[in-house]
Amino acid sequence: MDRRVVALVGRPNVGKSTLFNRLAGERLAVVSEQPGTTRDRLVAEAEWSGVTFDVVDTGGIDPSKTQREPALSLDSIDYIPQIRAQAELAAREADAVLFVVDADEGVTSADVEVANILRRRQPGAGGRPPAPVLLVVNKSDNRQRRASAMAFYELGMGEPLPVSALHGSGTGDLLDRLVKVLAAAPTEQTETEPGVRLAIVGRPNVGKSSLLNRLLGEERAIVSPIPGTTRDAIDTQLEYEGMPLTLIDTAGIRRRGHIEPGVEKYSVLRALKAIDRADVVLLVIDATQGVAAQDTHIAGMALDKTKSIVLLVNKWDAVPKDGQTMVEFSGVVRQQLKFMDYVPVLFISAKTGQRVGQVLPTALRVQEERLRRISTGELNRLVRQAVDVHAPPSHSGRQLKISYASQVRTDPPTFLFHVNDPKLVHFSYRRFLENRIREAYGFLGTPLVLSFRRRSSRR
């Protein structure tokens, strides 16, 4: 089952980003008094009472997208259609919706419109009932505003929940209600995908759907030169050399600040869900544009979920070449994505089929590496050799000592080190140990998890 998703919905400047930061426990979204500041979809993990969920900040409406004249007031801007798209998709894709309004401004026509949309919402993904909605009256900073929050009963969205996202008051009660709603909400009914699951992700128009069609040998997905054509995550089953595979084609992910409100914003959410479901992520970049900032952002999302990655440099046929082009381009890619230097890179052309035949074998090899297990004896011999080559660091006269290590799981490969004091583990020594493990055993394309625990006194 996918992790539960909670979406924040509401008109601009009601404090959705501030509430997002409060729920996520850290300042992840840019907060400003200027309406429409949030131009980006943000997703963060949140936890309350043992329940973990993803919270999504939908962002406000950018006035420059609807009117070209500068310095327009929000009253003169027709942003209702964009809010409608956000609200409809939030109710359809999320497991719960937090409908955020402003206690200071009271009930507005935009609030009424969103409430009407949420009441008329359609069944969610997978045919499940529409997402439940909690009405959050933000900026209830004092007794008078908390009392005035009751006026929002007229929206017909149930009991108003007064909170102050800025100061934190009322957010505990809100989270108590939210986790109860999430526990009661039915889960999306989906069949378990057979075999290895491969998610094709990347920015819009890098050739993801073309790659899917080439891998399948047929026109299974619509291909268009218009960025953002693919709106949903599309699953396709196939068999490769006797191995069942599931290919998940996802909507393109725009670079920060260029995600349109509405459909495309929630297409990104679906792409993130696809990454969560995948065993191996096929990250597609455009050879004619090089590595963009958003390419590194997408790679980071996959690594945050400890997913294995194969990097596909598509449209290689469109790049002027000489004898050193691939070597030079590889160096640039490795430099800009140096945090994942263990990832295999393939230069392909989905249009001509160049090297596309290497994609599935490489992905399956990476999946095999993800499931590799090292015996405790072999691992400890490797650790002792590493310590002999490079002694652990010391801090304030105390030196790190490693008693023993073991691999406690695969998928992803996770290693537990028993040490005298975990606080003595410097990030550079952690990276040194990871590199020694990779040098000996590979783990191509797969992130490693190294955990350090204080050894037992009895041991």
Secondary structure, DSSP 8 states (H G I E B T S, - for coil): ----EEEEE-STTSSHHHHHHHHHTS--S---SSTT---S-EEEEEEETTEEEEEEE-----GGGT--SSS--GGG---HHHHHHHHHHHHHH-SEEEEEEETTT-S-HHHHHHHHHHHT----GGG-----EEEEEE---SHHHHHHGGGGGGG-SSS-EE--TTT-TTHHHHHHHHHHHHHHS---------SEEEEEEESTTSSHHHHHHHHHTS--S---SSTT---S-EEEEEEETTEEEEEEE------TT---TTHHHHHHHHHHHHHHH-SEEEEEEETTT---HHHHHHHHHHHHTT-EEEEEEE-GGGS---TTHHHHHHHHHHHHTGGGTTS-EEE--TTT-TTGGGHHHHHHHHHHHHT----HHHHHHHHHHHHHHS---EETTEE--EEEEEEEETTTTEEEEEES-GGG--HHHHHHHHHHHHHHH--TT---EEEEEE--S--
